[in-house]
Amino acid sequence: MPLSTQETELMNLADYDVHSERGFLPAEDPLTHLSGVYALWDELAYDLPKRLMTDNFRQVLEQMPVLDIDGLTHEREQRRAMMALSYLGHAYVWGEPDTAQTLPASIGVPWYQLSQKLGRLPVLSYASYALDNWRRIDPNRPIELGNIALLQNFLGGQDEEWFILIHVDIEARAAAALNAIPSAIQAANQSDIPTLTASLKTISAALEGMFNSLSRMPERCDPYIYYHRVRPYIHGWKNNPALPNGLTYEGVEAYGGAPQLFRGETGAQSSIIPSFDALLGVYHKEDPLKEYLMEMRDYMPPKHRAFMEAIEAQSQVRACVNAHHESHPELREIYNDCVRWIEMFRSKHLEYAASYIYKQHAMSDANPTKVGTGGTPFMKYLKKHRDESGDHKL
């Protein structure tokens, strides 16, 4: 008997801005430049590796005009502008030895306005740092390592480039698995074991590819360089010792002059692993990191957040596997393979958190070793969540 007598309509990925071949990456390659008056943002952002070496960078940004964003009518333009302002904003705050406490209106006002249009927050998020930050070297070849480059850097160099490109490659590799989620949900709800087994095989293979890509991080991203040259710029202004009260956005009337507390950019803002947790019924017990991970959804594109919520509401995959695993041992085996790859992905992440952050030597309060870029004491809870993933094997 099916687990649910209610017919489950197949989820339409396009409704959630999920592409069948690109996953959470945009359906069109990101826009590479802005035109008209907005070209000023592009020029300054592209030139950051040079501008951050000057002694008047903040002054230049303070003297920029406050541009009206109404001319950015297409979402691709808005996302490109959001990325440029996110980089300029973080470079302004973290680009000099003294951490800026106030953001000038020239950045803060349009950044806030764009965040409202895109349903995000005016801070550098994973969407701007990775999802929208790439181009293909050969437009006829796939989105993959060896054929992608960043559109935007802070300081530039191999380590920063590789660190972000690994994430873009992982997102591209996740697409096949995300594309299999609707059929997996429908098959589980209808106890269609052959289809569910096939869907989980697709997901397992993609998860393996994601793990293999993550495992390549040390090839071109050195822990010391990452910690001292890449990481400092992606911190936010919540739970950061250098900005204990947050950051003031000059000219943003909605904030009434009050400092704002926003988390920094982190891979926890990717929708991939939470989507597979939801599909497979991987549950994490209450702790500060789980609360933090739920908060991270506020930093994701709204439709990606809705996708995860839809999976959580509909998926009976774990219950179906549990109900049929004795009569269909292959189903149980492939389900456990999926869970195992998530466990291994989290284990590799924990390994990198130790070597790339925890074991480094802090040089300033702005870049602490015991708190992640999102502002959490990560080591304890990353280990717990990895172990909880493994505990969900059937």
Residue pairs with C-beta under 8 A, 6 or more apart in sequence:
1 191
2 189
2 190
2 191
3 188
3 189
3 191
3 316
3 319
3 320
3 323
4 189
4 190
4 316
6 189
8 185
8 186
8 189
8 190
8 314
10 182
10 183
10 186
11 181
11 182
11 185
11 310
11 314
12 182
13 19
13 20
13 178
13 179
13 182
13 307
15 303
16 303
16 304
16 306
16 307
16 310
17 24
17 27
17 301
17 303
17 304
17 307
18 24
18 178
18 303
18 304
18 307
19 25
19 26
19 27
19 175
20 175
20 179
21 175
21 179
22 143
22 171
22 172
22 175
23 171
23 172
23 174
23 175
23 177
23 178
23 179
23 272
24 131
24 171
24 174
24 178
24 270
24 271
24 272
24 301
24 304
25 131
25 143
25 168
25 171
25 172
25 175
26 76
26 79
26 131
26 132
28 76
29 134
29 135
29 136
29 139
30 76
30 79
30 80
30 83
30 132
30 133
30 134
30 135
30 151
31 76
31 77
31 79
31 80
32 80
32 135
32 151
33 39
33 42
33 80
34 41
34 42
34 72
34 77
34 80
34 81
34 84
36 71
37 65
37 67
37 71
38 67
38 71
38 72
38 77
38 81
40 64
40 67
41 67
41 81
41 84
41 85
41 88
42 80
42 84
44 51
44 60
44 61
44 64
44 84
44 88
45 83
45 84
45 85
45 87
45 88
45 152
46 152
48 87
48 88
48 91
48 152
48 153
48 154
48 155
49 153
49 154
49 155
49 156
51 57
51 60
51 91
52 91
52 95
52 154
52 155
54 60
57 91
57 92
57 95
57 96
58 92
58 95
58 96
58 100
61 88
61 92
61 104
61 106
61 107
62 104
62 106
63 106
64 104
64 106
64 107
65 106
66 105
66 106
66 109
66 110
66 251
67 106
67 110
68 110
69 78
69 81
69 110
69 113
69 114
69 117
72 78
72 81
72 114
75 118
78 114
78 117
78 118
79 118
79 127
79 128
79 132
80 132
81 110
81 114
82 111
82 114
82 115
82 118
82 120
82 127
82 128
82 132
83 128
83 132
83 133
83 151
83 152
84 152
85 107
85 110
85 111
85 114
85 122
86 111
86 123
86 124
86 125
86 128
86 129
87 124
87 128
87 152
87 154
88 107
89 103
89 107
89 108
89 111
89 122
89 123
89 124
90 124
90 154
90 233
90 234
90 235
91 154
91 233
92 100
92 103
92 104
92 107
93 99
93 100
93 103
93 237
93 243
93 247
94 100
94 232
94 233
94 235
94 366
95 233
97 364
99 242
99 243
99 366
100 247
101 243
101 245
101 247
101 248
101 259
102 247
102 248
102 249
102 250
103 111
103 247
103 248
103 249
103 250
104 250
104 251
105 250
105 251
105 252
108 122
108 249
108 250
108 251
108 252
109 249
109 250
109 251
109 252
111 122
111 249
112 122
112 249
112 252
112 254
112 255
114 122
115 121
115 122
118 301
119 301
119 302
120 127
120 299
120 300
120 301
120 302
121 262
121 298
121 299
122 249
122 252
122 260
122 262
123 236
123 237
123 262
123 263
123 264
123 265
123 299
124 234
124 236
124 264
124 265
125 265
125 269
125 299
125 300
126 167
126 265
126 266
126 267
126 269
126 270
126 299
126 300
127 269
127 299
127 300
127 301
128 265
129 164
129 167
129 234
129 265
130 164
130 167
130 168
130 171
130 270
131 168
131 171
131 301
132 151
133 150
133 151
133 152
133 164
133 168
134 143
134 148
134 149
134 150
134 151
134 164
134 165
134 168
135 148
135 149
135 150
135 151
136 143
136 147
136 148
137 147
137 148
137 149
138 147
141 147
142 172
143 168
143 169
143 172
144 169
144 172
145 165
145 166
145 169
145 213
145 216
148 165
148 168
148 169
149 161
149 165
150 160
150 161
150 164
150 165
153 160
153 161
154 160
154 230
154 233
155 229
155 230
155 233
157 225
157 229
158 220
158 221
159 220
159 221
159 222
159 225
159 226
159 229
159 230
160 229
160 230
161 220
162 217
162 219
162 220
162 221
163 217
163 221
163 226
163 230
166 213
166 214
166 216
166 217
166 221
167 267
167 270
169 213
170 210
170 213
170 214
170 270
170 272
171 270
171 272
173 206
173 209
173 210
173 213
174 206
174 210
174 272
175 206
176 202
176 203
176 205
176 206
177 202
177 203
177 205
177 206
177 207
177 210
177 276
178 272
178 275
179 202
180 199
180 200
180 202
180 203
180 206
181 199
181 203
181 275
181 279
181 311
183 195
183 199
184 196
184 199
184 200
184 203
184 279
184 315
184 317
185 279
185 311
185 314
185 315
185 316
185 317
186 192
186 195
187 193
187 195
187 196
187 199
187 320
188 196
188 315
188 316
188 317
188 319
188 320
188 321
189 314
189 316
189 320
191 320
191 323
191 324
193 324
193 328
193 331
196 317
196 320
196 321
196 331
197 328
197 330
197 331
197 334
200 317
200 331
200 334
200 335
200 337
200 338
201 334
203 276
203 279
203 338
204 334
204 337
204 338
204 341
207 276
207 338
207 341
207 342
207 345
208 341
210 272
210 341
210 345
211 341
211 344
211 345
211 348
214 345
214 348
214 349
215 348
217 352
221 230
223 355
223 356
223 359
223 360
224 360
226 356
227 356
227 357
227 360
227 367
227 369
228 360
228 363
228 367
231 356
231 357
231 367
231 373
232 366
232 367
234 264
234 265
234 266
234 373
235 242
235 264
235 366
235 367
235 373
236 262
236 263
236 264
236 265
236 373
236 374
236 375
237 243
237 246
237 247
237 259
237 260
237 261
237 262
237 264
238 246
238 261
238 262
238 263
238 264
238 375
239 261
239 263
239 371
239 375
239 376
240 264
240 366
240 368
240 371
240 375
241 365
241 366
241 368
241 371
242 364
242 365
242 366
245 259
246 259
246 260
246 261
246 262
247 259
247 260
247 262
248 255
248 257
248 258
248 259
248 260
249 255
249 260
263 295
263 296
263 299
263 373
263 374
263 375
264 372
264 373
264 374
264 375
265 373
265 374
266 296
266 372
266 373
266 374
267 349
268 292
268 293
268 296
268 374
269 296
269 299
269 300
271 300
271 304
271 305
271 307
271 308
273 342
273 345
273 346
274 293
274 297
274 308
275 307
275 308
275 311
276 282
276 338
276 342
277 283
277 284
277 342
277 389
278 308
278 311
278 312
278 315
279 311
279 315
279 317
280 315
280 317
280 318
280 335
280 338
280 339
280 342
280 392
281 315
281 317
281 318
281 319
281 392
282 339
282 342
282 388
282 389
282 392
283 388
283 392
284 290
284 293
284 384
284 385
284 388
285 388
287 381
287 384
288 376
288 377
288 381
289 376
289 378
289 381
289 382
289 384
289 385
290 381
290 385
292 374
292 376
292 381
296 374
297 305
297 308
298 305
317 335
318 335
318 392
318 394
321 331
321 332
321 335
321 394
322 394
324 331
325 331
325 332
325 335
325 394
332 394
335 394
336 393
336 394
339 389
339 390
339 392
339 393
340 390
340 393
342 389
343 386
343 389
343 390
346 382
346 385
346 386
346 389
347 386
349 382
349 386
350 379
350 382
350 383
350 386
353 372
353 378
353 379
353 382
354 379
357 369
357 372
357 378
358 369
358 370
358 379
359 369
360 369
361 369
362 368
362 369
370 377
370 379
371 377
371 378
372 378
